[in-house]
């Protein structure tokens, strides 16, 4: 699985005119299941995201996790993270997991973060979403369970 995480002051996701998920300070997690990913991959991301020390301590050093700062997570499925841009100018998404399986894995990721005590909001799978955020830092980190 792949995830692009951004430390945010706030983030929200809107479908049409409805805000379906929003958080204050924490992490925006753009998540993608790639062909062949398993529940173990989702669990690896949960373990990494919940403990990744990318929030500032009192000295201004990135030394605290989302749990340490009582932050929230907004988890949004984004199949375009599976893009293969090696050939031509039109990305291929052939390696993205099929939708039903991908939805289950992204849900497992969100549920796993909630189990770790992190308040979680989500987008709506397979919907046209508008994501708004205030990136804090900015801090943006790429995670890939196969790397």
KAZI-V266052 format. One record per residue. RES is the residue in one small letter. SS is DSSP state (H for helix, E for strand, C for the rest). D_LAST is the distance of its C-alpha to the last C-alpha in Angstrom with 1 decimal. Layout:
res: (RES RES)
ss: (SS SS)
d_last: (D_LAST D_LAST)
This chain:
res: (x x x x x x x x x x x x x x x x x x x x x x x x x x x x x x x x x x x x x x x x x x x x x x x x x x x x x x x x x x x x x x x x x x x x x x x x x x x x x x x x x x x x x x x x x x x x x x x x x x x x x x x x x x x x x x x x x x x x x x x x x x x x x x x x x x x x x x x x x x x x x x x x x x x)
ss: (C E E E E E E E E E E E E E E C C E E E E E E C C E E E E E E E C E C C C C H H H H H H H H H H H H H C C C E E C C C C C E E E C C C C C C C E E E E E E C H H H H C E C C C C C C C E C C C E C C H H H H H H H H H H H H H H H H H C C C E E E E C C C C C C E E E E E E E E E E E E E E E E C C C)
d_last: (9.8 9.5 11.8 13.6 15.7 18.9 21.4 24.7 28.4 28.8 27.4 28.8 28.4 31.4 32.3 35.6 37.6 36.2 33.8 31.7 29.5 29.9 29.0 30.1 28.0 24.4 21.2 20.8 17.8 17.1 15.2 14.3 14.0 12.7 14.7 14.2 12.8 15.0 16.7 14.4 11.5 14.1 15.2 11.9 12.1 15.8 15.4 13.2 15.2 18.5 18.1 16.4 19.2 19.7 23.3 26.1 28.4 32.1 31.5 29.2 26.1 22.9 23.3 23.7 21.6 22.6 24.5 26.3 27.6 28.4 26.4 25.8 22.9 23.4 20.9 21.2 19.7 18.6 17.9 17.8 14.2 13.6 15.7 15.6 17.7 17.9 21.4 24.3 24.6 24.1 20.6 19.9 18.6 19.0 15.5 16.3 17.3 21.1 22.8 24.2 21.1 19.0 21.9 21.8 18.1 18.6 21.8 20.3 18.0 21.2 23.3 20.9 21.1 24.9 25.1 23.8 26.8 25.3 27.5 25.7 26.9 25.4 25.8 27.3 25.1 26.0 28.5 29.1 28.1 28.9 26.6 28.3 27.0 28.0 24.9 25.6 24.9 23.2 19.9 17.0 13.4 10.3 8.0 5.4 5.6 3.8 0.0)
